[in-house]
Amino acid sequence: MTIKISIDCMGGDHGPAVTIPAAISFLKQESEAELILVGREDELRAELKKQHADSHPRLSVKNATEVVAMDDPIEVALRRKKDSSMRVAIELVKDGSANACVSAGNTGALMAVSRYVLKTMADVDRPAICSILPNEKGKPTYMLDLGANVDCEPHHLHQFAIMGSVLCSAMEGIGKPTIGLLNVGTEDIKGNEVVKATATLLRADHERGALNFYGNIEGNDIFKGTTDVVVCDGFVGNVTLKAIEGLAHFFKSAFRDNLLSMLGALIAYKSLKKLNPKSYNGAGLLGLKGLVFKSHGGADAYGFEWAIRRAFDAAKYNVQEQLSTMIAELMPKSTPAEAPGATIKQSSV
Amino acid sequence: MTIKISIDCMGGDHGPAVTIPAAISFLKQESEAELILVGREDELRAELKKQHADSHPRLSVKNATEVVAMDDPIEVALRRKKDSSMRVAIELVKDGSANACVSAGNTGALMAVSRYVLKTMADVDRPAICSILPNEKGKPTYMLDLGANVDCEPHHLHQFAIMGSVLCSAMEGIGKPTIGLLNVGTEDIKGNEVVKATATLLRADHERGALNFYGNIEGNDIFKGTTDVVVCDGFVGNVTLKAIEGLAHFFKSAFRDNLLSMLGALIAYKSLKKLNPKSYNGAGLLGLKGLVFKSHGGADAYGFEWAIRRAFDAAKYNVQEQLSTMIAELMPKSTPAEAPGATIKQSSV
């Protein structure tokens, strides 16, 4: 079976210099993959030539004349750049030419354009961003939402839990992933009103065997791997994720302080590698009528290749179909309708 | 000038075995300090004897027959353990026998008992927990609230900003510390409604020269040291802090994976030491009519000594008086009155 992935080759901090080597390397690993490179054709062909891959049988180029810049406001990406590499890559998913799409572009723009082009799935109020983080059990922790929705109601968090559970189940082959609700303590009385009401919804699903709700968890449980899935609103998720990235950067900079500690870090490298955030690159935009994956904007080729891998696996494991089924089965039909233009996070995750 | 600190010697995971060696060591460093050790007198005297410090001229013992356990509900600490070491230590601040108090006990209980015994300062709606974190500039980042208030209105966050600024100014000798509002992006349009309204309040203070408001910051700015003070609600603050602790633990456990990486970590130790969280122990409970500092429950003697140091410095630099002055000056008098019994976080920070 061939799985086709469209790649926004112009997105991210580095553009084709990173996205194309990543694509070529991925094709070497994965014989079932076919990649459609989207962007300014001359630039893409030049980079392909440089990489001696201008006639790869499973690579094609789709021209798109515009580029969504990392600091473009959502409105610009949405209304003024209709031939952007980002948009064209997503349109390939919509028209069935690709099974999933990958972009390292501006998160807010990617979410907005994806919602506009693909539309939101039936019974889903708001798509969410789901990423994976490494944990002490040596497995990935699936966490969502990471910034698409800064003001959430309980039924939004409930939907995030269902979507995160489906993604984790499909990608990791876990029957019923455990779901933790991020909170300031583990007891039922803890938390703000939204979180408490969400716990009630999730407990009801748990009791009828629909979801595997573990209960409240705390910030440190993300890295302990207490649950397979961690649910939170986009404000908390985004701040937490960026604080984590900030601390990781701080550690790295401390190591670079002097030669001796660089040497130490080098020796400890094998263990540190386990924490390599690059291999955890590739966040899913869940709840759309199509699969879109977001790479970190600053990812190098190795990191971007992991994002392609995530999109490929999601398509291979039929995440989209499983999402539809689970949502149709679990989502309460009485969900209040959402006003159009709900808050969308703009900066990169 | 002598500064007296009351110490809840029974609190935390280790009790007198940690608190008393820390107290003795601190007295060696600080000739102006006088410490009042609070707890079960026989246990404290036994530990003092063990440490050959049973007749130190600047150490006294105050008997308290009960102990607030780390998992005691707030109600138990508040209503049933009226002779707890925690409560007696706080009462010594109230009656003027001590200039500040330190406890490693249960955060929720410490906040509740402090509020009950000392009362909240005039014009402050809710006390907040303010801790320091290391940053890449080699300075501390003051962050609040870290869990006392999970549901916040803009005027609460506004008050946290004022209190954090005063503490940072007094402790670090910075005239007008920069204040960052934790958000999902730096632009004014970013964030949820509470954060946007808070920014408006802080900008007004900035424009009239009352506070030094930097603007919105993101999670990674905490460790970059972009601003001296970071303001957020207690839900976001608590989850972020615990996620950070979780990641730090993950790094440590990765280093312990094998002998070689332990060696590497050892070589890199000098740089890692800079990040030593122990020296950043001691969170201030701000907004009470008296100074209370909270040590991490699991702190060792070295860490607990840092919490005593924080309390001592806060008393020495007249933080309480400065808080009163700044709050009287800056706090809008139209602040809505707060219902009693506002949410208090219970688990340890």
Interface residues (C-beta under 8 A of the other chain):
Chain A: P134 N135 E136 G147 V150 D151 L182 N183 V184 G185 T186 E187 K190 G191 N192 E193 V195 E218 G219 N220 D221 I222 F223 K224 C232 G234 F235 V236 N238 V239 T240 L241 K242 A243 I244 E245 G246 L247 A248 H249 F250 F251 S253 A254 F255 D257 N258 L260 S261 M262 L263 G264 A265 L266 I267 A268 Y269 K270 S271 L272 K274 L275 T343 K345 Q346 S347
Chain B: P134 N135 E136 G147 V150 D151 L182 N183 V184 G185 T186 E187 K190 G191 N192 E193 V195 E218 G219 N220 D221 I222 F223 K224 C232 G234 F235 V236 N238 V239 T240 L241 K242 A243 I244 E245 G246 L247 A248 H249 F250 F251 S253 A254 F255 D257 N258 L260 S261 M262 L263 G264 A265 L266 I267 A268 Y269 K270 S271 L272 K274 L275 T343 K345 Q346 S347
